[in-house]
Amino acid sequence: HITLNPAPIAGDSLVVCATNFNYTTYIGSILVTSSNTPFVVYQSNVIHDAGVAVNGSVEYSENVNLDVTLSNVGLQDANQVVATLSCSNPHVQITDNTELYGTINASSNLTKTGAFAFTVDPVISDQEIATFTINSVDDQNNAWTSTFSVVLNAPLLSATTVVVDDAAGNNNGRLDPGENATIKILTPNTGHAVSPTAMGNLSTSSTNYITVNTPNYNMGAIATSSSVYAEFPITVDASTPIGTSVNFTYQVDASGYTATKSFAMVVGIIVEDFESGNFTHFPWDTTAAHSGNAPWIILNNGNIFEGNYAARSGVISDNQTSVLSMTVQTLAADTFSFYKRVSCEDSPYSGSGYWYDYLKFEIDGTKKGQWDGDIAWSREAYFLSVGNHTLKWTYYKDQSASEGDDAAYIDYLIFPPIYQPLNNQEQELLVRSIVAYPNPCTDMLYININAQKQGNYSLQLNNQLGQSMNISAKGELTAGSNFVRLNTSSLPSGIYYLQLVTDKSIQTLKISVVK
């Protein structure tokens, strides 16, 4: 028994705080009532819903009837009680807001079936809260206000995993020139209500190379905590240059519940597997000045990862290195990967930073990985942003001892879209030069393409992630100068990359936009 002095005011609330060591503090409130008057408050409700799912919960678009129990916590009867319901949530419309409760005896509850009714808008946020207020009055003009809340449930759609199904082609899970494939996009519903019928749509800005044969897909209703793949048959043009980045936009709409995903894919696989038998297929730097004490070599026997060839570090002595490197121009940000094998001394003190013999991989002078001992073929992968990057592998020997093959190996390098100079026979199909001005530009970019002969071209502006900015041009080149202009007025200030694609090559220029 607790006596409060001064006594609290009837109709007010007392805040109660309960604490204990190693327990979460609880804060609650106690309603203060007069000992000789009625006092009517909200007690509980039962939901009767009709629409999306008859489950005792409130979903979008539903019509709801409420059984509401009021409690008279006072010591006197409340007579001729009339209760009125209102709601502060704009997505809820009250369709029956008044109920006559009559007499509610002291210290008793009274339930009215179907006391109130409301409807919910077709599009709401999942798990948003609807706060209701009940104003009750009796025949003595006593008035009481209570509140309660109801959770509103809705679907919550997103677009996540993208899968390429090219079983009708070479079944490598990638887009390739001339291939028919199906792009599948996983569409989860992580909300708390089943969705209306969901329609997916796939579009592409890379219409020079990609045809979306069936752009719409009916996924039906997506149940809560479930996922459905939207499937879109596409065709890749046979003339698409290897390494071309193509852009897609996926949109799903389920009667107002939407999600969007933009993504890019690379057509074809740009791979260095040394099957040419030499270092001329890619811009490897094999000059003596950049090869350490001995250049890397290409093997066609022994433990090869893929095909018939792999690269091996050169034969070196103690305190020497064998270096292999190249500089590439990345056209779209993506992953670069390679397989490596190491057979050398194991360094028991590598954890403290001291290594014996080892293979080191660097990007632009920054170490990304270092390996020693006996390591079987295994994959390494690193992100390359748009622009120029120097990739470097160094096999290093310390001052003494050798074990295993005393070497490092690499094979099956997969590149993101990169600029690849062509050999002399193909050079006649390339443009002589491309100049863009002014650079930096503001609202208009002018391009002069100096072509050696007639041929088709396409121009596209991409951001630093390699995503299309939907500013492009295409047509036919004639021998000599060809002038094109692109409207850049819609672009914010930043760095962009102008990509020129011809029949046999891809070239890129760095462009600055200043507003």
Buried (B, 14 or more C-beta within 10 A) or exposed (E): EEEEEEEEEBBEEEEEEEEEEEEEEEEEEEBBBBEEBBBBBBBEBBBBBEBBBEEEBBBBBBEBBBBBBBBBBBBBBBBEBBBBBBBEBEBBEBEEBEBEBEBBEBEEEBBBEEBBBBBBBBBBEBEBEBEBBBBBBBEEEBEBEBEBEBEBBBBBBBBEEBEBBBEEBEEEEBBBBEBEBBBBBBBBBEBBBBBBEBBBBBBBBBBBBBBBEEBEBEBEBBEBEEBBBBBBBBBBBEEBBBBBBBBBBBBBBBBEBEBEBBBBBBBBBBBBBBBEEEBEBBBBBBEEEEBBBBBBBBBEEEBBBBEEBBBBBBEBEEEBBBBBBBEBBBBBBBEBBBBBBBBBBBBEEBEEEEBBBBBBBBBEEEEBEBBBBEBEBEEBEBEBBBBEBEBBBBBBBBEEEBBBBBBBBBBBBBBBBBBBEEEEEEEEBBBEEBEBEEBEBEEEBBBEBBBBEEBEBBBBBBBBEBBBBEBBBEEEBEEEEBEBEBEBEEBEEEEBBBBBBBEBBBBBBBBEBEE
